[in-house]
Amino acid sequence: MQQKAPRRTRERILELSLRLFNEFGEPNITTTVIAEEMNISPGNLYYHFRNKDDIVNSIFAQFEAEIERILTVPAGRRSNMQDVWFYLHHMFELIWRYRFFYRDLNDLLSRNRKLELQFKAILAHKIKVARQLCEDLRSEGSLEAGDAEIGAMATNMVVVATYWLSYEYVRNPRKYSEQQAIADALARGCYQVLSMVGPYLRGETRALFQRLSDDYLKKLPPEATQADAATPN
């Protein structure tokens, strides 16, 4: 059988750095720590990356490529409720996979001008996509809201999604790394974002939203649904 080619050192550095940044926080990890964990010399690491910011920017490039795929709305047709659900589900999974960007966001942006500009662009793109999804639902008669309401709704959806994991960490930091706790946190995040749209939905789309919401709430522990997931009117 043909053997897979070994991963290049550069790829392994990025993979390990992402794991360390996610687990311990980017400010707490140095290039020395990364080299020691890789069992390579600092000189070998600096051959591939000039400094830690270079590593962070390279990881962000991966994140940016993945998020651009998610933020591509369906071509040739209007978006529907299933598209909104799909978009949020995959967005929260991606945020978790690169969570150190969101957890250490203010610190990172204050030190890294390039990252600041790129993250601003991503936030603007997220808001644009959220607005378009809502406008598509309105066009087909599934959502009843004015332009100002849709604009506020799109911004609020992005704000909640951006800072949801920070909120979950404050709620229960000791369970933050437990697999089930993570799954519950992501489910709650999806629900909380969609709950902003729920009151504006009409007809069959409203009924579909309710079914999808009920399915999500059934998967959450009772205390979570009581604390965070009040059903929208």
PyMOL commands that set and color helices and strands:
alter all, ss='L'
color gray80, all
select helices_A, chain A and resi 9-24+26-28+31-38+42-48+52-70+81-97+99-103+105-111+113-139+147-171+173-175+179-194+198-200+203-219+222-228
alter helices_A, ss='H'
color red, helices_A
deselect
rebuild
show_as cartoon
